[in-house]
Amino acid sequence: MKWWRFTFVIILVAVLQASAAMNLLSLTNLRIKPDILLILLVYFAVYCDSYDAVIISFAVGFAADLSGMVLGPHFISYGIIGAAIAHIRKIILLKTTRQQAMAVFVTGILAETVALFLTQLKASELIRTGALGVFAASAYSAILWFLIKWPVVTIGKWVGVGVHRFGLKADGRV
């Protein structure tokens, strides 16, 4: 894993996620937007080693908090759920695009529900979405996975997904 490149990608995506450019992708008057950081979370949790995936999950959660309004909820929810995906993928293979899209959908619902609950505990006046918004954003992110899988995989290879610390490729993961 090339951590400087990973940091650059995560900062770039976090800035994109917080920018007005995401309003171009929003649906309806509810402003339902895809969560690119969620897509990256699932991709890195599926394709990286478990050790790297846990670190990446917390880093992506921190980036999601920086692009949001409250610090903490996404850090905790993305970190825990990303670590769970990294360990679950040893049992359940997530090789096809359809399976990965379903993982994005389920992860989005779980992570955003936990983050919504934690935000309610910390600052309930900042909550803008409910269950419908969480479901719709997760579905939109899962559908978007079909369209942006190729660029995400290319970025993942550039970042060094599947390369061990001594330069050897992982067994059949890339």
N, C-alpha and C positions, 0 to 999 in steps of 0.2 A: 504494500500500500504506500502510495506516495502522498504523505499527509499534507504537504504544502499545496499540492494540486487539489486535494480533497477540500481543504480549507477555502481555496479560491472558488471552487464550484459551489460550496454551501453558502458562502457569503453572496455570491452572484445570484443564486436562486432566492435567498432570503430577501435581497433587495428587490428582485423582480416580484416576489410574492407580496411585498409591502407597497409596491409602486402602483401608480394609476394605470399602468399597462395591463394589469390583470382585470381591470374593468371592461376591457375590450372582449374578454372571454366570459364575462358574467351573463347569467341567464335570468330572465324575468325581472320584475321589479324587486324581488327579494335579494338580488345581488348574489346569486349562487355562483361561486367560483371554484375551479378545481384547486386542489392542494398539491402543488408540485413537490413540496418537501415531504409529504406523505408518500408520494410515488417513489422518491429517492430513498426514503426510509425502508420501504418494502424491498426495493431492488437491492440495496446494500445488505439488508438482513438476510436475504435469500442467497446472495452470491458470495459474500465474504466469509472468512473464518469466524467462528463464534466469538473469539476474543475481540477481533476488529469490529464485528457487528454490534457488540454491546457498546463499545466506545462511540461508534458512528451513530447509534440510536440516540444516545444522550446528546451528542453534538447537534444532530438534526433537530431534536426537541428544543435545545437552547436557541437554535436559529429560528425555529417557529415562534418561540416566545419573543425574540427580538423583533420579529416582523409583526407581532400582534400587539395587544394592549397591556397584558398582564404577564409579569415574569414568574415562571414556576410551573404552571399547570401542564404545558406541553412538554417541558423538560422531563417531568415525572412520567406522564402518560406515554410519550414516545419512547422514553428510555426503557420502561418496564415492558411495554408491548413489543418493541423492537427486539429486546433480549429474548422474549418468549418466542418470537418468530424464528430467531436464530437457532434456538434449541428445538423447536417443533419441526423445522425443516429437515432435521435428521431422521424424523419418523415419517413425515408426509412430504413427498417429493413435489416441489413446485416448479416443474420444468416447462410446462406449456404456457403460452401467453394467456389462455383462458383461466388457468389455475392461478396465475400471478395476478390477473385482474380481479379475481374473486378474493385473493388475499389483500389487495389494495382496498377493496370494498369493505371487507370485514374489519381490517385494521383501522380504516377510517372511522367506522362506526364505533368501535371499541375505544380508540384513542381519543376521539373528539368527545365521546360521552364522558369519559373520565376527566378530560380537560374541562369540559363544561361544568361538571360537578365540583371540581377543585376551584374553578373560577367563581362559582356560586358561593363557596365558602369564603373566598378571599375578597371578592368585590362584585357582589351580585348586581350592582347597577350598570356594570359594563357588559353584561350578557346581551347579545343582539340576536342570537339564533336559538331555535329550539330543536326539538327532535326532527322536525321536517327538514330544517336547514342542514343538520348533521347527516341525515339520510341522503338528501339531494347532493350535497357536496361530495360525499363518499361515492355515490353512484357516478357523478360527473368525473371524478378522479379515476375511477375504474374504467370508464369508457375512454378517457383520454389516454390511459395506459396502452391501448391498442394502437393509438396514433403515434405516441412518442417513445415506444419501446426501443426502436433502432437508435435514435440519438442518445437515449439514456445508457444503452449498452456500450455505445461508442465512447461516451464520457467515462463510463465505468472502466473500460480498458485503458483509457488515457490516465485515469487516476491510479490504476494498478490493482484492480479487483482480481483476486485469485492468485496474486503473486505473493509467495511467502517471503519472509524477511531475508532469506539467503538467495533470492532470485529464482527459485524454482516454482513452476506453475502448480496450482492445486490439481488434484485428480479429477479431470472431467468437469470442472465447475465453470470454466470460461468458454 
